[in-house]
């Protein structure tokens, strides 16, 4: 029967956007292979989210529910998902390349003894129906076309913000199948003591549509408020270069680049960032790049769609005002 | 405390990476190799735990070609006690799966309370090795930790794991596998006496035959994924330099371009 499966990651009762993006692309693969497109929800109370997955293209939704799965644990979720995969035998299993998606996919691939391509930016199937994945390596300095052994499911985690979701159609009703997993305490092995929120309601850099990043040119942590203000009017988030993080100006979770996060927003504004090779690798696939730097020789200008050669402290505040004005029109 | 650190040698983050002319491999000519950034945090944490506990052994386990010895020596110079080096052509060209297979087999016979890895190797960026290793050794695994606390009785660890927009606090019984990320600690530089001492520390080579695995199970042959072709990312052309006589004017023009031309705001 096979099937193409998309693991539907959710948090606080909301399905993460990357899931819909994967469903959009996976639908094409399912049509090409003549297989069903299925989504898998794992948690304590997930059935309410199934219809939304249908609207985004899933024909069938497995709801794997147990009280012990109320919060994500590597062991619990690996057991629940692996058991279902072994029973239903999908040909392809796709997940979002989020912190938990990468964690879960690696452990599941190890258990099922199958291949896994991480953080892919493109997926397709060849004439034989084998998954082909395109993925950046070296943080995007090169791309690799990856193929899989014929052991199934062939697995890939997909980078957020890259693939396109379908327009949701609420009239599409998926078949919902409830599964009671066999997850025992000894499968979980890790106790979740606390989850501390650090980012407020803002999306993570990897999922943000607009990023305003500051580097060494910001001169100190006290100046980042001008970037925060610009990000706020753009509904974006603030990032940082390695230099700014290493100087202790910004938390390390804000770092964009090869030893930080690789990001793909619609708009990336780099303020006071010269553009080291490792930074450029981390943001080079942003759809539109703006560089604001007073050094006209800064390498970042070679990658920027729009460059402003001037003092960022004189450009950013009026830019914030101009954006406010445009948004109000 | 017996602590194992899995360590990989990778091209420096500042290195330019290009495929070979036939696009089937990476051209490593003239590239500087260093210890994987995330593995530095792993080594440092292992050393700090050993220092706090006051006893124990930190063992480096590396799979890689002969040149990887340099990075192993760096870890030994930082203070690790000994190392094993899985160095056999058969181990080359593997993916996370076949690499973890060989590492697991090598570690299986060793004693350990804690296994540290880096969150991911910054060359192939697979971010799978720690979890697959945990799976093969039947140990719990926790990825991307930024804090590690050992319990009084040294039987448990409480760690902080970084996720999007938050930190999870997790408790796990040892032995377990942890992957380290930036924020965990500040890796030390090797001291001069450390470098001298490192030369005399045990560095044991391991060949395929030592592991009792077949050639089909490791390296390229044992891999579940393979790269068919490499390519460079599409070249980004430098775009427009936004004009204007004053910074305010430039800001205004930029806002307009983003709105009307790029349509992103």
Interface residues (C-beta under 8 A of the other chain):
Chain A: X74 X75 X98 X99 X100 X102 X103 X105 X106 X107 X109 X110 X111 X113 X114 X115 X116 X117 X118 X119 X132 X135 X136 X137 X138 X139 X140 X141 X142 X143 X144 X145 X146 X147 X148 X149 X151 X189 X190 X191 X192 X193 X194 X195 X196 X197 X198 X199 X200 X202 X203 X204 X206 X207 X210 X234 X245 X251 X252 X253 X255 X257 X258 X259 X260 X266 X267 X276 X277 X278 X284 X285 X287 X288 X289 X290 X301 X302 X303 X304 X305 X306 X307 X308 X309 X310 X311 X314 X315 X316 X318 X319 X321 X322 X323 X325 X326 X327
Chain B: X11 X13 X14 X15 X16 X17 X18 X19 X26 X37 X38 X95 X96 X97 X100 X120 X122 X123 X124 X125 X126 X127 X128 X129 X130 X131 X132 X133 X134 X135 X136 X140 X141 X142 X143 X144 X146 X158 X161 X162 X163 X164 X165 X166 X167 X168 X169 X170 X171 X172 X173 X182 X183 X223 X224 X225 X226 X227 X228 X229 X230 X231 X232 X233 X236 X238 X239 X240 X241 X242 X247 X248 X250 X251 X252 X254 X255 X256 X257 X258 X259 X262 X264 X265
